[in-house]
Amino acid sequence: MAAEATFASGTQAAESLAGAAGSNGSTSFRRRVPKTGETEGCGPRLVSIAGTRPSVRNGQLLVSTGLPALDQLLGGGLAVGTVLLIEEDKYNIYSPMLFKYFLAEGIVSGHTLLVASAKEDPADILQELPAPLLDDKSKIPDVCHKMAENNMKMKIAWRYQLLPKMEVGPVSSSRFGHYYDASKKISEKLLEASKWHGFFLPEKVSSALKVELCSLTHGYIKLLQFIQNIIYKEGFDGSNPQKKQKNILRIGIQSLGSPLWGDDICCSENYDSGHSLTKFLYILRGLLRTSLSACIITMPTHLIQSKAIIARVTNLSDTVVGLESFIGSERETNPLYKDYHGLIHIRQIPRLNNLICDESDVKDLAFKLKKKLFTIERLHLPPDLSDTVSRSSKQDLAESAKLQGLGCGMMAGGKKHLDF
């Protein structure tokens, strides 16, 4: 009798649960509803900044330099909070292009720019930026939005949609790195939509100035104050929490250390004259370390006479890239280098949170400027120069042999020449 009562009570409980499920029109298995900030089928979105990605090696946040080939040589990109030093070529033709690619990448990625120069007005520099080559891939929305629009639902095992999707990095609103057309200028719409700050030294420094007691020149002091105000007021200070959406500050300083900045480092071989520049780099790197910013500096190192100053400047920079142009040198007319315009040297790669810096294993790099693109390649030389010249200039040799008349270059018939 006790068993029959237990069975009856269990049956009634099951019928009551079934009735409750039927009245609600649902079962005990309830589908999860996406919360605020989530997209159906994608789970929670990772907090990320447009135009950035984490490093595969150490998880450091990276930004693109504007040249995908250079990003690959630097370990994936330029780390946020670091300084990239570009050693200018002799005639300052190709180093401004790397400077402009870095700024153009910031505009396309929606970053804030800070352009400092003692030679050109920052507004004029922005007008000369190259136009981005936007293909269809850059206009494709995020993976999560694409899946939500397609709304491809599983009929039976719908709960498998809750499993996390494999992502290479955080979901970003724009892809990492773009290509640019050097023959065209950036559109006015992109410039108007961008946010930038300019520092033009002749406008910041007046003619009647008292001599500063500190070792920094007045131009360096003004520039450091300007950068510090932008970092703190615009909310790029990484040590303080930000309520608004985070963004990256891209700082570009043109021809630092030149006489236009009021520095005599290029005019003197005295080691003491470099204290102003090295102290500026030391303070600047301290500001960048605690902020969401990245800096590119071009410097005429070929004008600096003291090797000790160059060594200190290199040590105070995180990444150092040197450009060596063939213009005005013997390599310009050398057939070995006819396909290239210069050499690029990766002198230093940052190894963050360490006492030493890394060096690139890739050597013999060359760059060339085509009609539209600035490319970096490995320097490939012909396997046998003499054989190549013999085949390519066979007709020229024959004509020169005819002009010389009968000699060692002519056969008995006078119609053919000898190939040595």
Backbone hydrogen bonds in HBPLUS format (Angstrom, degrees):
<---DONOR---> <-ACCEPTOR-->    atom                        ^
c    i                          cat <-CA-CA->   ^        H-A-AA   ^      H-
h    n   atom  resd res      DA  || num        DHA   H-A  angle D-A-AA Bond
n    s   type  num  typ     dist DA aas  dist angle  dist       angle   num
A0005-ALA N   A0001-MET O   3.00 MM   4  6.27 152.9  2.07 146.7 153.7     1
A0006-THR N   A0002-ALA O   3.00 MM   4  6.25 153.8  2.07 144.0 151.0     2
A0007-PHE N   A0003-ALA O   2.96 MM   4  6.19 156.5  2.02 147.3 153.6     3
A0008-ALA N   A0004-GLU O   2.95 MM   4  6.12 153.3  2.02 142.9 150.3     4
A0009-SER N   A0005-ALA O   2.93 MM   4  6.15 160.1  1.97 147.3 152.4     5
A0010-GLY N   A0006-THR O   2.98 MM   4  6.17 153.2  2.06 144.1 151.5     6
A0011-THR N   A0007-PHE O   2.96 MM   4  6.16 151.2  2.05 143.4 151.1     7
A0012-GLN N   A0008-ALA O   2.98 MM   4  6.24 157.8  2.03 149.0 154.8     8
A0013-ALA N   A0009-SER O   3.00 MM   4  6.22 153.4  2.08 143.1 150.3     9
A0014-ALA N   A0010-GLY O   3.03 MM   4  6.25 157.0  2.09 146.3 151.9    10
A0015-GLU N   A0011-THR O   2.91 MM   4  6.17 157.6  1.96 148.5 154.9    11
A0016-SER N   A0012-GLN O   2.90 MM   4  6.13 151.1  1.99 145.4 153.3    12
A0017-LEU N   A0013-ALA O   3.02 MM   4  6.29 154.4  2.08 146.5 152.8    13
A0018-ALA N   A0014-ALA O   2.95 MM   4  6.18 158.2  2.00 148.7 154.9    14
A0019-GLY N   A0015-GLU O   2.87 MM   4  6.05 153.1  1.94 144.0 151.6    15
A0020-ALA N   A0016-SER O   2.96 MM   4  6.17 153.8  2.03 143.3 150.1    16
A0021-ALA N   A0017-LEU O   2.96 MM   4  6.18 155.6  2.02 146.1 152.7    17
A0022-GLY N   A0018-ALA O   2.85 MM   4  6.05 152.0  1.93 144.9 153.0    18
A0023-SER N   A0019-GLY O   2.90 MM   4  6.07 150.9  1.98 144.7 152.4    19
A0024-ASN N   A0020-ALA O   3.11 MM   4  6.28 150.7  2.19 142.3 149.3    20
A0025-GLY N   A0021-ALA O   2.93 MM   4  5.94 125.6  2.24 136.0 150.2    21
A0026-SER N   A0021-ALA O   3.28 MM   5  5.53 140.1  2.45 148.7 153.8    22
A0038-GLU N   A0035-LYS O   3.10 MM   3  5.53 150.8  2.19 135.9 133.4    23
A0042-CYS N   A0039-THR O   2.96 MM   3  5.43 158.8  2.00 142.6 141.4    24
A0053-ARG N   A0062-LEU O   3.18 MM   9  5.38 145.0  2.31 135.8 143.9    25
A0062-LEU N   A0053-ARG O   2.80 MM   9  5.38 156.5  1.86 148.7 156.6    26
A0055-SER N   A0060-GLN O   2.71 MM   5  5.06 138.4  1.88 131.6 145.6    27
A0059-GLY N   A0055-SER O   2.98 MM   4  4.48 137.7  2.16 117.5 125.6    28
A0080-VAL N   A0061-LEU O   2.88 MM  19  5.75 164.4  1.90 159.2 158.3    29
A0063-VAL N   A0078-LEU O   2.84 MM  15  5.26 154.7  1.90 141.8 149.3    30
A0078-LEU N   A0063-VAL O   2.79 MM  15  5.26 159.9  1.83 169.7 165.2    31
A0070-LEU N   A0067-LEU O   3.00 MM   3  5.28 120.8  2.37 106.2 120.6    32
A0071-ASP N   A0067-LEU O   2.97 MM   4  6.30 153.3  2.04 154.9 163.6    33
A0072-GLN N   A0068-PRO O   3.10 MM   4  6.32 153.2  2.18 143.7 149.4    34
A0073-LEU N   A0069-ALA O   3.23 MM   4  6.53 148.2  2.34 138.6 146.7    35
A0074-LEU N   A0070-LEU O   3.04 MM   4  6.25 140.4  2.20 145.3 155.5    36
A0076-GLY N   A0071-ASP O   2.72 MM   5  4.92 148.4  1.81 151.7 149.2    37
A0075-GLY N   A0072-GLN O   3.36 MM   3  5.36 163.6  2.39 103.6 105.9    38
A0081-GLY N   A0293-SER O   2.59 MM 212  5.36 144.6  1.71 152.3 163.1    39
A0295-CYS N   A0082-THR O   3.25 MM 213  6.52 166.9  2.27 163.2 165.5    40
A0319-THR N   A0083-VAL O   3.01 MM 236  6.29 160.0  2.05 165.5 166.4    41
A0084-LEU N   A0295-CYS O   2.83 MM 211  6.11 159.8  1.87 149.8 156.7    42
A0297-ILE N   A0084-LEU O   2.80 MM 213  6.15 159.9  1.84 166.6 169.1    43
A0085-LEU N   A0319-THR O   2.73 MM 234  6.03 173.8  1.74 164.5 163.9    44
A0321-VAL N   A0085-LEU O   2.89 MM 236  6.23 165.9  1.91 172.1 176.5    45
A0086-ILE N   A0297-ILE O   2.69 MM 211  5.97 169.9  1.70 166.9 169.0    46
A0299-MET N   A0086-ILE O   3.01 MM 213  6.31 155.3  2.07 164.3 165.1    47
A0087-GLU N   A0321-VAL O   2.83 MM 234  6.18 163.4  1.86 151.6 157.4    48
A0323-LEU N   A0087-GLU O   3.24 MM 236  6.04 154.7  2.31 146.7 151.1    49
A0088-GLU N   A0299-MET O   3.00 MM 211  5.70 168.7  2.01 140.6 144.0    50
A0092-ASN N   A0089-ASP O   3.13 MM   3  5.08 158.1  2.18 104.5 111.1    51
A0097-MET N   A0094-TYR O   3.07 MM   3  5.31 135.9  2.27 102.4 114.7    52
A0099-PHE N   A0095-SER O   3.18 MM   4  6.45 156.3  2.24 148.7 155.7    53
A0100-LYS N   A0096-PRO O   2.94 MM   4  6.13 150.4  2.03 142.0 148.9    54
A0101-TYR N   A0097-MET O   2.88 MM   4  6.10 151.9  1.96 148.2 156.2    55
A0102-PHE N   A0098-LEU O   3.16 MM   4  6.31 155.9  2.22 143.7 148.9    56
A0103-LEU N   A0099-PHE O   3.34 MM   4  6.64 154.3  2.41 139.4 145.6    57
A0104-ALA N   A0100-LYS O   2.83 MM   4  5.99 160.4  1.87 151.4 157.3    58
A0105-GLU N   A0101-TYR O   2.97 MM   4  6.08 153.7  2.04 145.8 152.0    59
A0106-GLY N   A0102-PHE O   3.32 MM   4  6.56 142.5  2.47 133.5 142.6    60
A0106-GLY N   A0103-LEU O   3.09 MM   3  5.09 122.6  2.43  93.6 108.3    61
A0107-ILE N   A0103-LEU O   3.14 MM   4  6.55 147.6  2.25 146.5 154.8    62
A0108-VAL N   A0104-ALA O   3.07 MM   4  6.34 165.5  2.09 153.8 156.9    63
A0109-SER N   A0105-GLU O   2.99 MM   4  6.06 150.7  2.08 140.9 149.0    64
A0111-HIS N   A0106-GLY O   2.77 MM   5  4.86 149.2  1.86 155.1 155.0    65
A0110-GLY N   A0107-ILE O   3.25 MM   3  5.17 152.8  2.32  97.9 105.9    66
A0112-THR N   A0248-ILE O   3.04 MM 136  6.28 152.6  2.11 166.5 170.0    67
A0250-ARG N   A0112-THR O   2.80 MM 138  6.13 168.9  1.82 170.7 172.1    68
A0113-LEU N   A0195-LYS O   3.06 MM  82  6.51 160.2  2.10 145.1 150.6    69
A0197-HIS N   A0113-LEU O   2.78 MM  84  6.10 141.2  1.92 135.5 147.8    70
A0114-LEU N   A0250-ARG O   2.81 MM 136  6.09 141.2  1.96 165.2 161.6    71
A0252-GLY N   A0114-LEU O   2.82 MM 138  6.17 164.8  1.85 165.4 166.6    72
A0115-VAL N   A0197-HIS O   2.89 MM  82  6.33 155.5  1.95 167.7 171.0    73
A0199-PHE N   A0115-VAL O   2.78 MM  84  6.11 147.7  1.88 161.8 162.7    74
A0116-ALA N   A0252-GLY O   2.79 MM 136  6.10 164.5  1.81 170.2 173.0    75
A0254-GLN N   A0116-ALA O   2.98 MM 138  6.34 161.6  2.02 157.3 161.9    76
A0117-SER N   A0199-PHE O   2.98 MM  82  6.41 157.7  2.03 172.1 176.3    77
A0201-LEU N   A0117-SER O   3.10 MM  84  6.40 164.1  2.13 151.0 156.0    78
A0124-ASP N   A0121-ASP O   2.90 MM   3  5.31 126.3  2.19 110.9 124.7    79
A0125-ILE N   A0121-ASP O   3.11 MM   4  6.51 148.2  2.21 149.7 159.5    80
A0126-LEU N   A0122-PRO O   3.06 MM   4  6.33 156.5  2.12 149.1 153.8    81
A0127-GLN N   A0123-ALA O   3.24 MM   4  6.46 142.7  2.39 136.3 145.7    82
A0128-GLU N   A0125-ILE O   3.13 MM   3  5.32 141.4  2.29 101.0 111.7    83
A0129-LEU N   A0126-LEU O   3.36 MM   3  5.37 168.5  2.37 107.2 108.4    84
A0186-ILE N   A0129-LEU O   2.88 MM  57  5.62 143.7  2.01 151.9 151.2    85
A0131-ALA N   A0184-LYS O   3.13 MM  53  5.48 138.3  2.32 122.8 123.1    86
A0181-ASP N   A0131-ALA O   2.75 MM  50  5.35 165.8  1.77 168.0 169.3    87
A0133-LEU N   A0179-TYR O   2.77 MM  46  5.47 167.9  1.78 150.5 147.2    88
A0139-LYS N   A0136-ASP O   3.16 MM   3  5.34 146.3  2.28 101.3 111.1    89
A0140-ILE N   A0137-LYS O   3.30 MM   3  5.39 163.7  2.33 103.8 108.6    90
A0146-LYS N   A0142-ASP O   3.08 MM   4  6.28 154.0  2.15 145.3 152.7    91
A0147-MET N   A0143-VAL O   2.99 MM   4  6.23 155.6  2.05 148.8 154.8    92
A0148-ALA N   A0144-CYS O   2.99 MM   4  6.20 148.6  2.09 141.9 150.9    93
A0149-GLU N   A0145-HIS O   2.97 MM   4  6.16 150.4  2.06 145.2 152.1    94
A0150-ASN N   A0146-LYS O   3.07 MM   4  6.30 161.6  2.10 147.2 151.9    95
A0151-ASN N   A0147-MET O   2.96 MM   4  6.02 147.3  2.07 139.5 148.6    96
A0160-TYR N   A0157-ALA O   3.24 MM   3  5.91 165.6  2.27 115.6 119.8    97
A0161-GLN N   A0158-TRP O   3.07 MM   3  5.80 165.5  2.09 118.9 123.6    98
A0162-LEU N   A0159-ARG O   3.18 MM   3  5.69 163.0  2.21 110.8 115.9    99
A0163-LEU N   A0160-TYR O   3.25 MM   3  5.61 164.2  2.28 108.4 113.2   100
A0184-LYS N   A0181-ASP O   3.29 MM   3  5.72 165.6  2.32 112.3 116.6   101
A0182-ALA N   A0372-LYS O   2.61 MM 190  4.74 176.9  1.61 138.7 139.1   102
A0191-LEU N   A0187-SER O   3.36 MM   4  6.72 156.1  2.42 142.8 149.3   103
A0192-GLU N   A0188-GLU O   2.91 MM   4  6.08 156.1  1.97 148.8 155.1   104
A0193-ALA N   A0189-LYS O   3.05 MM   4  6.18 146.8  2.16 141.1 149.7   105
A0194-SER N   A0191-LEU O   3.29 MM   3  5.18 146.9  2.41  94.4 103.8   106
A0203-GLU N   A0200-PHE O   2.98 MM   3  5.64 140.7  2.14 119.9 130.6   107
A0204-LYS N   A0201-LEU O   3.01 MM   3  5.08 135.2  2.21 103.2 116.1   108
A0205-VAL N   A0201-LEU O   3.08 MM   4  6.10 147.8  2.19 164.6 169.9   109
A0221-ILE N   A0217-THR O   3.09 MM   4  6.41 155.9  2.15 151.1 158.0   110
A0222-LYS N   A0218-HIS O   3.03 MM   4  6.23 166.1  2.05 151.2 154.2   111
A0223-LEU N   A0219-GLY O   3.06 MM   4  6.20 154.8  2.12 141.8 148.9   112
A0224-LEU N   A0220-TYR O   2.95 MM   4  6.13 160.3  1.99 148.6 153.4   113
A0225-GLN N   A0221-ILE O   3.01 MM   4  6.23 161.9  2.05 152.2 157.1   114
A0226-PHE N   A0222-LYS O   2.96 MM   4  6.11 153.2  2.03 143.2 151.0   115
A0227-ILE N   A0223-LEU O   2.95 MM   4  6.17 163.4  1.98 152.6 156.2   116
A0228-GLN N   A0224-LEU O   2.94 MM   4  6.05 161.8  1.97 148.2 153.7   117
A0229-ASN N   A0225-GLN O   2.99 MM   4  6.13 158.7  2.04 146.9 152.1   118
A0230-ILE N   A0226-PHE O   3.15 MM   4  6.38 158.7  2.20 147.4 152.7   119
A0231-ILE N   A0227-ILE O   3.01 MM   4  6.21 161.3  2.04 151.7 156.8   120
A0232-TYR N   A0228-GLN O   3.08 MM   4  6.24 166.0  2.10 152.0 155.0   121
A0233-LYS N   A0229-ASN O   2.86 MM   4  5.72 161.8  1.90 147.8 154.0   122
A0234-GLU N   A0230-ILE O   3.00 MM   4  5.50 154.2  2.06 133.8 141.6   123
A0236-PHE N   A0231-ILE O   2.85 MM   5  4.82 142.5  1.99 146.5 154.8   124
A0292-LEU N   A0236-PHE O   2.85 MM  56  5.33 157.9  1.90 153.9 161.2   125
A0238-GLY N   A0290-THR O   2.90 MM  52  5.41 138.0  2.08 120.5 130.4   126
A0249-LEU N   A0292-LEU O   3.02 MM  43  6.37 158.9  2.06 144.8 151.6   127
A0294-ALA N   A0249-LEU O   2.98 MM  45  6.48 149.2  2.08 159.2 166.2   128
A0251-ILE N   A0294-ALA O   2.82 MM  43  6.10 171.3  1.83 159.2 162.3   129
A0296-ILE N   A0251-ILE O   2.86 MM  45  6.30 153.3  1.93 158.2 165.9   130
A0253-ILE N   A0296-ILE O   2.98 MM  43  6.39 164.4  2.00 162.7 167.9   131
A0298-THR N   A0253-ILE O   3.14 MM  45  6.61 157.9  2.19 163.7 170.5   132
A0258-SER N   A0255-SER O   3.41 MM   3  5.89 158.4  2.46 129.6 129.4   133
A0256-LEU N   A0298-THR O   2.85 MM  42  6.25 140.8  2.00 172.5 165.7   134
A0261-TRP N   A0258-SER O   3.02 MM   3  5.79 159.2  2.06 124.1 129.2   135
A0262-GLY N   A0259-PRO O   2.97 MM   3  5.18 160.2  2.01 111.7 115.8   136
A0267-CYS N   A0264-ASP O   3.11 MM   3  5.14 149.8  2.21 100.4 109.7   137
A0273-SER N   A0270-ASN O   3.31 MM   3  5.73 147.8  2.42 106.0 114.0   138
A0274-GLY N   A0271-TYR O   3.23 MM   3  5.81 164.0  2.26 114.6 119.3   139
A0275-HIS N   A0272-ASP O   3.27 MM   3  5.73 170.1  2.28 116.5 117.8   140
A0278-THR N   A0274-GLY O   3.08 MM   4  6.22 173.1  2.08 158.4 160.7   141
A0279-LYS N   A0275-HIS O   2.95 MM   4  5.85 154.4  2.02 142.0 149.1   142
A0280-PHE N   A0276-SER O   3.13 MM   4  6.22 150.0  2.22 136.6 144.7   143
A0281-LEU N   A0277-LEU O   3.05 MM   4  6.38 158.8  2.10 151.4 156.2   144
A0282-TYR N   A0278-THR O   3.00 MM   4  6.18 150.2  2.09 141.6 150.0   145
A0283-ILE N   A0279-LYS O   3.04 MM   4  6.26 162.1  2.07 151.3 154.5   146
A0284-LEU N   A0280-PHE O   2.90 MM   4  6.04 161.0  1.93 150.6 156.8   147
A0285-ARG N   A0281-LEU O   2.98 MM   4  6.03 160.9  2.01 144.8 149.3   148
A0286-GLY N   A0282-TYR O   3.26 MM   4  6.46 145.3  2.38 136.1 145.0   149
A0287-LEU N   A0283-ILE O   3.08 MM   4  6.46 147.1  2.20 146.7 155.2   150
A0287-LEU N   A0284-LEU O   3.12 MM   3  5.16 120.1  2.50  95.2 109.6   151
A0288-LEU N   A0284-LEU O   3.03 MM   4  6.34 155.0  2.09 150.8 157.7   152
A0289-ARG N   A0285-ARG O   3.07 MM   4  6.15 148.3  2.17 142.9 150.2   153
A0291-SER N   A0288-LEU O   3.19 MM   3  5.17 155.5  2.25 117.6 113.7   154
A0301-THR N   A0299-MET O   2.91 MM   2  5.62 130.5  2.16 109.0  93.9   155
A0303-LEU N   A0300-PRO O   3.11 MM   3  5.76 162.8  2.14 117.1 122.4   156
A0304-ILE N   A0301-THR O   3.19 MM   3  5.23 149.8  2.28 100.5 109.2   157
A0310-ILE N   A0306-SER O   3.39 MM   4  6.69 157.2  2.44 139.1 144.8   158
A0311-ALA N   A0307-LYS O   2.98 MM   4  6.17 152.4  2.06 143.3 150.4   159
A0312-ARG N   A0308-ALA O   3.07 MM   4  6.34 153.1  2.15 143.3 149.8   160
A0313-VAL N   A0309-ILE O   2.91 MM   4  6.15 160.1  1.95 152.5 158.1   161
A0314-THR N   A0310-ILE O   2.97 MM   4  6.13 154.5  2.03 144.6 151.5   162
A0315-ASN N   A0311-ALA O   3.03 MM   4  6.25 154.2  2.10 142.8 149.6   163
A0316-LEU N   A0312-ARG O   2.99 MM   4  6.19 143.4  2.13 144.8 154.4   164
A0317-SER N   A0314-THR O   3.21 MM   3  5.22 154.5  2.28 100.1 107.8   165
A0320-VAL N   A0348-GLN O   3.11 MM  28  4.95 158.8  2.16 125.9 130.6   166
A0347-ARG N   A0320-VAL O   2.97 MM  27  5.38 130.1  2.23 139.9 152.2   167
A0348-GLN N   A0320-VAL O   3.33 MM  28  4.95 151.7  2.41 138.7 134.5   168
A0322-GLY N   A0345-HIS O   2.78 MM  23  4.88 166.6  1.80 148.1 152.0   169
A0345-HIS N   A0322-GLY O   2.79 MM  23  4.88 166.0  1.81 146.4 150.8   170
A0324-GLU N   A0343-LEU O   2.85 MM  19  5.02 164.0  1.88 160.2 158.2   171
A0343-LEU N   A0324-GLU O   2.77 MM  19  5.02 151.8  1.85 147.2 151.5   172
A0326-PHE N   A0341-HIS O   3.12 MM  15  5.78 161.9  2.16 142.5 138.2   173
A0329-SER N   A0326-PHE O   3.19 MM   3  5.46 162.1  2.23 130.3 127.9   174
A0332-GLU N   A0329-SER O   3.27 MM   3  5.72 156.9  2.32 107.6 114.0   175
A0337-TYR N   A0334-ASN O   3.14 MM   3  5.85 147.5  2.25 120.3 126.4   176
A0340-TYR N   A0337-TYR O   3.24 MM   3  5.50 167.3  2.26 112.0 115.7   177
A0341-HIS N   A0367-PHE O   2.98 MM  26  6.05 166.5  1.99 149.7 154.0   178
A0367-PHE N   A0342-GLY O   2.96 MM  25  5.59 160.9  2.00 139.7 144.6   179
A0344-ILE N   A0365-LEU O   3.07 MM  21  5.49 165.5  2.10 126.4 129.8   180
A0349-ILE N   A0358-ASP O   2.84 MM   9  5.01 167.9  1.85 149.8 146.9   181
A0358-ASP N   A0349-ILE O   2.89 MM   9  5.01 135.2  2.10 167.7 167.0   182
A0379-LEU N   A0364-ASP O   2.75 MM  15  5.39 167.3  1.76 159.4 155.5   183
A0366-ALA N   A0377-GLU O   2.79 MM  11  5.46 172.6  1.80 165.7 168.3   184
A0377-GLU N   A0366-ALA O   2.81 MM  11  5.46 169.2  1.82 167.8 171.3   185
A0368-LYS N   A0375-THR O   3.09 MM   7  5.64 153.6  2.16 148.3 154.7   186
A0375-THR N   A0368-LYS O   3.08 MM   7  5.64 167.1  2.10 168.7 165.0   187
A0370-LYS N   A0373-LEU O   2.88 MM   3  5.32 156.7  1.93 176.1 171.3   188
A0388-THR N   A0384-ASP O   3.09 MM   4  6.28 155.5  2.16 147.1 154.4   189
A0389-VAL N   A0385-LEU O   2.92 MM   4  6.14 163.5  1.95 155.9 159.7   190
A0390-SER N   A0386-SER O   3.01 MM   4  6.12 150.5  2.10 140.9 149.3   191
A0391-ARG N   A0387-ASP O   3.09 MM   4  6.33 152.0  2.17 145.8 151.7   192
A0392-SER N   A0388-THR O   2.97 MM   4  6.11 166.8  1.99 154.0 158.1   193
A0393-SER N   A0389-VAL O   3.03 MM   4  5.80 157.1  2.08 143.6 148.6   194
A0397-LEU N   A0393-SER O   3.12 MM   4  6.32 154.6  2.19 145.6 151.7   195
A0398-ALA N   A0394-LYS O   3.11 MM   4  6.36 148.8  2.21 141.8 150.2   196
A0399-GLU N   A0395-GLN O   3.04 MM   4  6.33 156.7  2.10 148.8 154.0   197
A0400-SER N   A0396-ASP O   3.01 MM   4  6.22 161.2  2.05 147.9 153.2   198
A0401-ALA N   A0397-LEU O   2.97 MM   4  6.09 144.7  2.09 139.7 149.2   199
A0402-LYS N   A0398-ALA O   3.12 MM   4  6.40 146.1  2.24 142.6 150.7   200
A0403-LEU N   A0399-GLU O   3.18 MM   4  6.51 151.1  2.27 145.5 152.7   201
A0404-GLN N   A0400-SER O   3.22 MM   4  6.43 140.3  2.38 138.2 147.9   202
A0405-GLY N   A0402-LYS O   3.25 MM   3  5.37 148.4  2.35  99.1 108.1   203
A0410-MET N   A0407-GLY O   3.16 MM   3  5.53 169.2  2.17 114.3 116.9   204
A0411-MET N   A0416-LYS O   3.25 MM   5  5.77 141.1  2.41 151.3 148.5   205
A0414-GLY N   A0411-MET O   3.12 MM   3  5.21 141.8  2.27  99.2 110.2   206
